[in-house]
Amino acid sequence: MRVDLPEAEPDSAPHRREAPEENAETAPANEATGTAEAGRAAEADVAPLASEAPSAPQDTAPAAEPPDPAEAEFDAHVRAIVRAELEGALGERISANLRKIIRREVTRALNARLGE
């Protein structure tokens, strides 16, 4: 199974900032400035608290009707059939395919991380 994600616009991609060469005299000053900049950037990413957020409109949807006993019985039968199928050969195939997908994704993620 492959999921294609839309490509990010060039302006929305995170930019890496190249660090200027530092000498022993300017290193502490640059670290303090960088920490302050990082703190301001982190504060900008924080969502407002619920008390600061504008009040949401109240949900005025009517109350849900009580479930029909026949529908509940039907749902129970469907759940039992699905469980029985997943315990058999179909379940084994699904489990094997899922394990393959997980192994492939873990390998891809590790290779990407080691390639950095």
C-alpha positions as CSV (number, residue, x, y, z in Angstrom):
1,M,0.0,0.0,0.0
2,R,1.5,3.3,-1.0
3,V,0.2,6.7,0.1
4,D,1.2,9.7,-2.1
5,L,1.3,12.9,-0.1
6,P,1.0,16.3,-1.9
7,E,4.3,18.0,-2.4
8,A,5.0,20.9,-0.1
9,E,5.3,24.3,-1.5
10,P,8.8,25.6,-1.5
11,D,7.9,28.5,0.8
12,S,6.4,26.2,3.4
13,A,9.4,23.9,3.7
14,P,11.5,24.3,6.8
15,H,14.7,26.2,6.0
16,R,18.0,25.1,7.5
17,R,20.1,28.0,8.8
18,E,23.7,27.6,8.2
19,A,25.7,28.4,11.3
20,P,28.5,30.9,10.8
21,E,32.0,29.9,11.8
22,E,32.5,30.9,15.4
23,N,35.6,31.6,17.3
24,A,36.0,31.3,21.1
25,E,35.1,34.9,21.7
26,T,31.7,35.0,19.9
27,A,30.4,31.5,20.7
28,P,28.8,32.4,24.1
29,A,27.1,35.5,22.6
30,N,25.7,33.5,19.7
31,E,24.4,30.7,21.9
32,A,22.5,33.2,24.1
33,T,21.0,34.9,21.0
34,G,20.1,31.6,19.4
35,T,18.4,30.4,22.6
36,A,16.3,33.6,22.8
37,E,15.3,33.3,19.2
38,A,14.3,29.6,19.7
39,G,12.2,30.6,22.7
40,R,10.4,33.3,20.7
41,A,9.8,30.8,17.9
42,A,8.5,28.2,20.3
43,E,6.1,30.7,21.9
44,A,4.7,31.6,18.4
45,D,3.9,28.0,17.8
46,V,1.9,27.5,21.0
47,A,-1.9,27.6,20.6
48,P,-3.9,29.9,22.8
49,L,-5.3,28.5,26.0
50,A,-9.0,27.5,26.1
51,S,-9.8,30.5,28.3
52,E,-8.2,32.8,25.7
53,A,-9.8,31.2,22.7
54,P,-13.1,32.6,21.3
55,S,-16.1,30.7,22.6
56,A,-17.3,27.9,20.2
57,P,-20.9,27.9,19.1
58,Q,-23.0,25.5,21.1
59,D,-24.0,22.2,19.5
60,T,-27.8,22.3,18.9
61,A,-28.1,18.9,17.2
62,P,-31.1,16.9,18.4
63,A,-30.4,14.0,20.7
64,A,-29.7,10.7,19.0
65,E,-32.5,8.2,18.9
66,P,-32.2,5.1,21.0
67,P,-30.7,2.2,19.1
68,D,-33.1,-0.3,17.5
69,P,-32.8,-3.8,19.2
70,A,-32.8,-5.4,15.7
71,E,-30.0,-3.2,14.6
72,A,-28.0,-4.0,17.7
73,E,-28.5,-7.8,17.1
74,F,-27.4,-7.4,13.4
75,D,-24.3,-5.5,14.5
76,A,-23.5,-8.4,16.9
77,H,-23.8,-10.9,14.1
78,V,-21.6,-8.9,11.8
79,R,-18.9,-8.6,14.6
80,A,-19.1,-12.4,15.2
81,I,-18.7,-13.2,11.4
82,V,-15.8,-10.8,11.0
83,R,-14.0,-12.3,14.1
84,A,-14.5,-15.8,12.7
85,E,-13.1,-14.8,9.3
86,L,-10.1,-13.1,10.9
87,E,-9.2,-16.2,12.9
88,G,-8.9,-18.3,9.7
89,A,-6.8,-18.1,6.5
90,L,-7.9,-14.6,5.7
91,G,-6.7,-13.3,9.1
92,E,-3.4,-15.1,8.5
93,R,-3.0,-13.4,5.1
94,I,-3.9,-10.0,6.5
95,S,-1.4,-10.4,9.4
96,A,1.4,-11.5,7.1
97,N,0.8,-8.6,4.7
98,L,0.7,-6.2,7.6
99,R,4.0,-7.5,9.0
100,K,5.5,-7.0,5.5
101,I,4.3,-3.4,5.4
102,I,5.6,-2.7,8.9
103,R,9.0,-4.2,8.1
104,R,9.3,-2.2,4.9
105,E,8.4,1.1,6.6
106,V,10.7,0.5,9.5
107,T,13.6,-0.4,7.1
108,R,12.8,2.8,5.0
109,A,12.8,5.0,8.1
110,L,16.0,3.5,9.4
111,N,17.7,3.9,6.1
112,A,16.6,7.5,5.8
113,R,17.8,8.3,9.3
114,L,21.2,6.6,8.8
115,G,21.5,8.4,5.5
116,E,21.3,11.8,7.1
